């Protein structure tokens, strides 16, 4: 059983990339009293204590990072929103498609769906918990492909820019301008309409004028202009979008939590120095009541003046509830898009207060603590042979082998760019659903 559970634990990271992811005996009546009462409602859809306990146990088996109780709550709320959005768009997953998704999930642990269900049951996780988990992921994938798929066509120009960014021994830097416009539920339609109009601009001066007028970032005073930035320093989901832009072009509006962002490509250049790849980003988030009120912004500016490192924020937060300050380290792909975009512009110790939470009622003061560079493998080290079926194939000629390799790389790059864009749109859409949702805890 230990070996099986260990296999199951390997699935989590793979599922997170693919998805943007019963008790052996039923409890007796006395033990079950209150277990199926709703403890959270999401747009009037209930989440029961039983579901929370089951999802937390499921996540423990997968060895998901973080607090399983907190993660279970977040996932189940998102699942409700995803399923509601899918149904609203006429998407219903058939039993056949659901079983196919369960089989794919189980296959990553070298198990059949039946074997995985049995293993989970032995560890106290109901089959329905597994089915609901997969159903939400499959439904969301169908919805995001249908909703955003037409926007993620990859052209030859996109591929060439990506090859320049990823090929050779050097690196790539981009010169961008940005506009990030916060909104409240009342102003959201107006802000989104304005964003769509800005996305049609092809003039740097016109984009800069809009940034000075509407952007909430500290770059607004200089027309939204950012300095040269290594492509690897941008959030993974944004890299594909940026690489698809020609100089002068503006991205489609990118939905964030409580805001919408646009980026204009001003220039792109290759460098002789390889861009670093980051394994983790450490940052702090300090929350101030009042949103973008003058009082809240004034307090944010004082914090910026009084702090030089993330550790200084502990003194700022002393005597306040623990929830006002979060400091931690995450892999770049695990950081929410809006936070990752702001962090990409900061050096360690620098601060941003462009973001809000709670429908614009809470101002977020972000500080970058540091970036951990991923250590590249020694190119001189021997490469282990890939596992296969034991057979060997030989190319007819070096030219054929090179052509096959180029085709494989092109397909992989096309998929990578498309997946990055699709994931970015999906994350922004989910953030929008959260911002609009009515979530009540009992």
C-alpha positions in Angstrom: 0.0 0.0 0.0 2.9 2.4 0.8 4.3 1.9 -2.7 1.0 2.6 -4.3 0.4 5.8 -2.3 4.0 6.9 -3.2 3.1 6.4 -6.9 0.0 8.5 -6.4 2.0 11.3 -4.8 4.0 11.7 -8.0 0.9 12.7 -9.9 0.3 16.0 -8.3 2.8 18.2 -10.1 1.9 16.7 -13.5 -1.8 17.2 -12.9 -1.3 20.8 -11.9 0.3 21.5 -15.3 -2.4 19.6 -17.2 -5.3 21.1 -15.4 -3.7 25.4 -14.8 -5.9 20.1 -10.9 -15.2 6.6 -0.2 -14.4 5.8 3.2 -13.9 2.1 3.5 -17.1 2.1 5.5 -19.7 4.9 5.7 -19.8 6.7 9.0 -22.6 5.8 11.3 -25.5 8.1 11.7 -24.3 9.7 14.9 -20.8 10.3 13.5 -22.2 11.7 10.3 -24.5 14.2 12.0 -23.6 17.6 10.6 -21.0 16.1 8.2 -23.1 16.9 5.2 -24.2 20.4 6.3 -22.9 23.2 4.1 -20.0 25.2 5.6 -19.4 27.4 2.5 -21.7 28.5 -0.3 -20.4 29.8 -3.6 -23.2 31.7 -5.5 -25.6 29.6 -3.4 -23.9 26.3 -4.3 -23.0 24.4 -1.1 -19.7 22.9 0.0 -20.1 20.4 2.8 -17.7 19.6 5.7 -17.5 16.1 4.2 -16.2 17.5 0.9 -13.6 19.6 2.7 -12.3 16.7 4.7 -12.2 14.4 1.7 -10.4 16.9 -0.5 -7.9 17.6 2.3 -7.2 13.9 2.7 -6.9 13.5 -1.1 -4.3 16.3 -1.2 -2.4 14.8 1.7 -2.1 11.6 -0.3 -0.8 13.6 -3.3 1.6 15.3 -1.0 0.5 18.7 -2.3 2.6 21.5 -0.9 1.0 23.8 1.7 -1.7 23.4 4.2 -4.1 20.7 2.9 -7.1 22.2 4.7 -6.5 25.7 3.3 -5.8 24.3 -0.2 -8.9 22.1 -0.1 -11.0 25.1 0.7 -9.5 27.1 -2.2 -9.8 24.3 -4.7 -13.4 23.5 -3.8 -14.4 27.1 -4.2 -12.7 27.3 -7.5 -14.3 24.0 -8.6 -17.7 25.4 -7.9 -16.9 28.5 -10.0 -15.5 26.4 -12.8 -18.5 24.1 -12.9 -20.9 27.0 -12.8 -19.1 28.7 -15.6 -19.0 25.5 -17.7 -22.8 24.9 -17.3 -23.5 28.5 -18.1 -21.7 28.0 -21.4 -23.5 24.7 -22.2 -20.5 22.4 -21.4 -21.5 19.0 -19.8 -18.9 16.3 -19.5 -20.1 12.8 -20.6 -19.4 9.8 -18.5 -17.1 8.5 -21.2 -15.0 11.7 -21.1 -14.9 11.6 -17.3 -13.6 8.1 -17.3 -11.0 9.0 -19.9 -9.8 11.8 -17.6 -9.7 9.5 -14.6 -7.7 7.0 -16.6 -5.2 9.7 -17.8 -4.8 10.8 -14.2 -4.2 7.3 -12.9 -1.8 6.4 -15.7 0.6 9.0 -14.5 1.1 6.8 -11.4 1.3 3.7 -13.7 -2.1 2.6 -12.4 -5.5 1.9 -14.0 -8.4 4.1 -12.9 -9.8 1.1 -11.0 -6.5 0.5 -9.2 -6.3 4.1 -8.2 -9.9 4.2 -6.9 -9.2 1.1 -4.8 -6.0 2.6 -3.4 -7.7 5.9 -2.6 -10.6 4.0 -0.9 -8.1 2.1 1.3 -6.7 5.4 2.4 -10.2 6.8 3.2 -10.9 8.8 0.1 -14.3 8.2 -1.6 -14.5 7.5 -5.4 -16.8 10.4 -5.8 -14.1 12.8 -4.4 -11.8 11.6 -7.2 -14.5 11.8 -9.8 -15.5 15.4 -8.8 -11.8 16.4 -8.8 -11.3 15.2 -12.4 -14.7 16.4 -13.6 -13.9 19.9 -12.6 -10.5 19.8 -14.3 -11.9 18.3 -17.6 -14.9 20.8 -17.6 -12.6 23.7 -17.1 -10.2 22.6 -19.8 -13.1 22.2 -22.3 -14.5 25.7 -21.3 -11.2 27.5 -21.6 -10.4 25.9 -25.0 -13.8 26.9 -26.3 -13.7 30.4 -24.9 -10.0 31.3 -25.5 -8.8 28.8 -28.1 -9.3 31.1 -31.1 -7.0 33.7 -29.4 -4.0 31.4 -29.1 -3.2 30.6 -32.8 0.6 30.4 -33.1 2.2 31.9 -36.2 5.6 31.4 -37.7 6.5 34.9 -36.5 5.6 33.8 -32.9 7.8 30.7 -33.3 10.8 32.7 -34.7 10.6 35.1 -31.7 10.4 32.2 -29.3 13.4 30.5 -31.0 15.4 33.6 -30.6 14.3 33.7 -26.9 15.2 30.1 -26.2 17.9 29.2 -28.6 21.6 29.8 -28.6 23.9 30.6 -25.7 22.6 34.2 -25.2 19.4 35.6 -23.8 16.5 37.8 -24.8 15.4 41.1 -23.3 12.1 42.9 -24.1 11.2 46.6 -23.8 7.6 46.8 -22.8 5.0 49.4 -21.8 2.2 48.5 -19.4 -1.2 49.6 -18.3 -2.9 48.0 -15.3 -6.4 49.3 -14.5 -8.1 48.2 -11.3 -11.8 48.0 -11.1 -14.6 47.4 -8.7 -17.8 45.4 -9.5 -19.5 48.7 -10.3 -16.7 50.0 -12.7 -15.7 46.6 -14.2 -17.8 47.0 -17.5 -16.5 50.5 -18.1 -12.8 49.4 -17.5 -13.1 46.3 -19.6 -14.5 48.3 -22.5 -11.7 50.9 -22.2 -9.2 48.0 -22.2 -10.6 46.6 -25.4 -10.3 50.1 -27.1 -6.6 50.4 -25.9 -5.8 47.0 -27.3 -6.5 48.4 -30.8 -3.8 51.1 -30.5 -0.7 50.8 -32.6 1.0 54.0 -31.5 3.5 54.2 -28.6 2.5 57.8 -27.9 -1.2 57.0 -27.8 -0.6 54.0 -25.5 1.6 56.1 -23.2 -1.1 58.7 -23.0 -3.6 56.1 -21.9 -1.1 54.8 -19.3 -0.6 58.3 -17.8 -4.4 58.7 -17.5 -5.6 55.3 -16.4 -2.8 53.0 -15.2 -2.4 52.4 -11.4 1.2 51.4 -11.5 4.2 53.5 -10.5 5.2 53.5 -14.2 2.1 55.7 -15.1 4.1 58.9 -14.8 6.5 57.8 -17.5 3.7 56.5 -19.8 3.8 52.9 -18.6 7.4 52.4 -20.0 9.3 49.6 -18.4 13.1 49.2 -18.6 14.7 46.4 -20.6 13.6 43.1 -18.9 15.0 39.6 -19.4 12.2 37.4 -20.8 12.8 34.8 -18.1 12.0 37.3 -15.4 8.5 37.7 -16.7 5.7 35.4 -15.4 5.7 32.1 -17.4 2.1 32.8 -18.5 3.1 36.2 -19.8 6.2 35.1 -21.7 4.1 33.4 -24.5 1.9 36.5 -24.8 4.9 38.9 -25.0 6.7 36.7 -27.5 3.7 36.8 -29.8 3.9 40.6 -30.1 5.7 42.5 -32.8 7.1 46.0 -31.9 4.2 48.4 -31.6 1.6 45.8 -31.0 -0.6 45.7 -27.9 -1.7 42.5 -26.2 -5.3 41.5 -25.7 -6.6 42.6 -22.3 -5.3 40.2 -19.7 -7.8 39.7 -16.8 -6.3 39.8 -13.4 -7.9 39.7 -9.9 -9.7 43.0 -9.6 -7.9 44.5 -12.6 -7.1 44.2 -16.3 -3.6 44.6 -17.9 -2.3 45.4 -21.3 1.3 45.3 -22.6 2.8 47.0 -25.7 6.0 45.7 -27.2 8.4 48.5 -27.9 11.5 46.5 -28.8 13.2 43.1 -28.4 16.9 42.3 -28.5 19.3 39.3 -28.1 22.1 39.4 -25.6 25.4 37.5 -25.3 24.6 36.6 -21.7 22.2 33.7 -21.0 19.0 34.6 -19.1 18.9 32.9 -15.7 16.1 30.5 -15.0 14.5 31.0 -11.6 13.6 28.1 -9.3 11.7 30.2 -6.8 10.7 33.7 -6.0 10.4 34.9 -2.4 8.1 37.8 -1.8 6.0 39.5 0.9 2.5 40.8 0.7 1.2 43.3 3.3 -2.5 44.1 3.2 -4.0 47.5 4.0 -7.7 48.2 4.4 -9.2 51.0 2.3 -8.2 49.9 -1.2 -6.8 52.7 -3.3 -8.0 55.5 -0.9 -5.6 58.3 -0.2 -5.2 57.1 3.4 -4.3 53.6 2.3 -1.9 54.8 -0.5 -0.3 57.2 2.0 0.4 54.4 4.4 1.8 52.3 1.6 4.2 55.1 0.7 5.3 55.4 4.3 6.0 51.6 4.4 8.0 51.9 1.3 10.1 54.7 2.9 10.6 52.8 6.2 11.6 49.4 4.9 14.6 48.0 3.0 14.1 44.3 3.3 11.2 41.8 3.8 12.2 41.3 7.4 11.4 44.9 8.1 7.8 44.2 7.4 7.6 42.0 10.5 8.0 45.2 12.5 5.4 47.0 10.5 2.9 44.2 11.1 3.7 43.7 14.8 0.6 43.7 17.0 -1.7 43.1 14.0 -3.5 39.9 13.0 -1.3 37.4 11.3 -3.4 37.6 8.1 -2.1 41.2 7.3 1.3 39.8 6.3 2.3 36.9 4.1 6.0 36.1 3.3 6.9 33.0 1.4 8.7 31.4 -1.6 7.0 29.9 -4.6 8.0 28.5 -8.0 7.4 31.1 -10.7 4.6 29.1 -12.3 2.7 29.0 -8.9 2.6 32.7 -8.4 -0.7 34.5 -9.4 -0.3 36.4 -12.6 -1.0 39.9 -11.2 1.6 39.4 -8.4 4.1 37.8 -10.8 3.8 40.8 -13.2 4.5 43.2 -10.4 7.4 41.2 -9.0 9.1 41.0 -12.4 9.6 44.8 -12.3 11.2 44.8 -8.8 14.7 44.4 -7.5 15.1 42.8 -4.0 13.8 45.3 -1.4 11.7 47.3 -3.8 8.0 47.7 -3.3 4.8 47.9 -5.5 1.3 48.8 -4.4 -0.6 48.6 -7.7 -2.7 45.6 -6.7 -5.9 45.2 -4.6 -7.9 42.4 -3.3 -11.5 42.0 -1.9 -13.2 43.8 -4.8 -10.8 46.7 -4.5 -11.3 47.2 -0.7 -7.8 46.0 0.3 -4.5 47.4 -1.0 -1.6 45.0 -1.5 1.9 46.2 -0.7 4.3 43.8 -2.5 8.0 43.5 -1.8 10.4 41.3 -3.6 12.6 39.4 -1.1 14.8 37.6 -3.6 15.0 35.2 -6.6 16.6 31.8 -6.4 18.4 30.9 -9.6 18.0 27.4 -10.9 21.3 25.5 -11.2 21.8 24.2 -14.7 23.1 20.7 -15.2 26.7 20.2 -16.2 26.6 20.0 -20.1 29.7 17.7 -19.9 27.9 15.2 -17.7 26.8 12.0 -19.4 23.1 11.8 -20.3 21.1 8.8 -19.2 19.3 6.9 -21.9 15.6 7.4 -22.0 13.3 4.6 -21.0 11.5 3.0 -23.8 10.2 -0.3 -25.1 13.7 -1.7 -25.6 13.7 -1.2 -29.4 16.1 1.1 -31.2 15.6 3.2 -34.4 18.2 4.6 -36.7 17.7 7.6 -38.9 18.3 7.1 -42.6 20.7 10.0 -42.7 21.9 13.0 -40.5 19.6 15.2 -42.6 16.6 13.1 -41.8 17.5 13.0 -38.2 18.0 16.8 -38.1 14.6 17.4 -39.9 12.8 15.1 -37.4 14.4 16.9 -34.5 13.4 20.3 -35.9 9.8 19.1 -36.4 9.7 17.9 -32.8 11.1 21.1 -31.5 8.7 23.2 -33.5 5.7 21.1 -32.3 6.9 21.4 -28.7 7.5 25.2 -29.0 4.0 25.7 -30.6 2.4 23.7 -27.8 4.4 25.7 -25.2 3.4 29.1 -26.6 -0.2 28.0 -27.0 -0.4 26.5 -23.5 1.1 29.6 -21.9 -1.4 31.9 -23.6 -4.3 29.6 -22.8 -3.2 29.2 -19.2 -2.9 33.0 -18.8 -6.4 33.6 -20.1 -7.8 30.8 -18.0 -6.2 32.2 -14.8 -7.4 35.7 -15.5 -10.9 34.3 -16.2 -10.9 32.4 -12.9 -9.8 35.5 -11.1 -12.7 37.4 -12.6 -15.1 34.7 -11.6 -13.8 34.9 -8.0 -14.1 38.7 -7.9 -17.7 38.5 -9.0 -18.7 35.5 -6.8 -20.7 35.6 -3.6 -18.8 33.4 -1.2 -20.3 32.9 2.3 -18.7 30.9 5.1 -20.9 29.6 7.9 
